Amino acid sequence: MTDLATYSAAVDAALPAVRSELEDLVRIPSVSSSAFDQSELDRSAQKVTEILRDSGFTDIETIKLATESNGTGRPAILAHREGPAGAPTVMLYAHHDVQPPGERDTWDTEPFEPVEKDGRLYGRGTADDKAGILVHAGAIRALDSLGELPVSVTVFIEGEEEIGSPTFVDFLNEYRDRLAADVIVVADSNNWTVDVPSLTTSLRGVVGLEVTVDVLDHALHSGMYGGPVLDAVTVASRLIATLHDENGSVAVAGLHGYDDADADYPEDQLRNDTGVLEGVELVGKGSMASRLWTQPALSVIGLDATSVEKSSNTIIPSCRFQLSLRTAPGQQPAEAHEALKKHIVEHAPFGAKVSFGPGELGPAFQAEQTGVMETARGALRDAWQTEPVDIGVGGSIPFIADLAKVFPQAEILVTGIEDPDTRAHSGNESLHLGVLRNAILAEALLLARLAE
């Protein structure tokens, strides 16, 4: 059995270098969106390679996979270390690309200059998901310091997760033999709190849909023709309003969910975690956890129309909006996509013309309860010195379902780097440094115990 004090000391010894390398990695603005400098992803991939080399890997390759349907992928890093004969193989996943920083005034510090404040490290990618890379590296270094690596390890660091992993499935199929593993650890999810760790056992799927509403073939003077002729923004607003019922629940026929969640999520905690303004009601029906994890959710995440600054007395002929639908575990994304399109066509007000642009389809995930899952819970319990919580995540990590499909024999563990104060994808993203330390310890314990 693993001795907790010995492993804790090994992790603590590895932490200073891990922290320094994480900060170096955060300083590289590796945004995978095509609107940003893609050479930064190459710099980031090179830094990841250096981190893995310093973690005992010699078999390391950076790959930009060329595909017929999705073009050439962003740089991914694939590395392997062979363990003792007969030991299980574990794939460790994270991603080195990040979200755009957004508006500068949403940050208290420079987005790509890591700053520690009150036990948290601030910067884009500190938690999502560059910390995941360093959790893997830190765990392996701690194990190396205690002797032989107990398992075979394959590290897969993706470079395009934040843009929907367009070449991911092609990559899995192309490198299936090199990626095959008994256990897959995905370090890219949440913890219940900084003091209570979590295993993510369910994920909602995602359906993206771009909708254009047209009412005129050209703009009109609002004074001369306003009245019988409605503008496209008003029509689109009425259409958007049909997507939810009077309780705020999604009102699209053919979408389903269920009120079944193990954890209790009090309303006051949700308000505190999210910053919902005083007096603003929370919507939907069922338990709070089910509304977040096992029921569909639908948001308007973009709207293109004339800006206020450039507005004039004109009836706008056309506008466009982007929908993000989160589907419950068990719902097929293609089925949900068709249901959403059908609703929009059938509810277009006053005969307005609607058309659809490109969309995104990502399946949901539901983990099975296994012995490996219990081993992971035990590692989390020992690292945090408290009982872990199984959670769902309302957001999607679509590639996890792809991993399950390509590697059906592998057991998939989704572990957490983030916490309710992380603000991934927002300004002031941060990583709790105590969580980083405990996540490294938990992974080191897990790898050791998988070999027992």
Secondary structure, DSSP 8 states (H G I E B T S, - for coil): ---HHHHHHHHHHHHHHHHHHHHHHHTS--B-STTS-THHHHHHHHHHHHHHHTTT--EEEEE--EETTTEE---EEEEEE--STT--EEEEEEE--B-----GGG-SS-TTS-EEETTEEESTTTTTTHHHHHHHHHHHHHHHHTSS-SSEEEEEEES-GGGT-TTHHHHHHHTHHHH--SEEEEEEEE-SSSSS-EEEEEE-EEEEEEEEEE--SS-EEHHHHBTTB--HHHHHHHHHHTTB-TTS-B--TT-------SS---HHHHHHHHT--TT-----SS-HHHHHHTS-EEEEEEEES--STT--SEE--EEEEEEEEEE-TT--HHHHHHHHHHHHHHT-GGG-EEEE---EEE--EE----HHHHHHHHHHHHHHTS--EEEEESS--HHHHHHHHH-TTSEEEEEEEE-TT--TTSTT-EEEHHHHHHHHHHHHHHHHHHT-
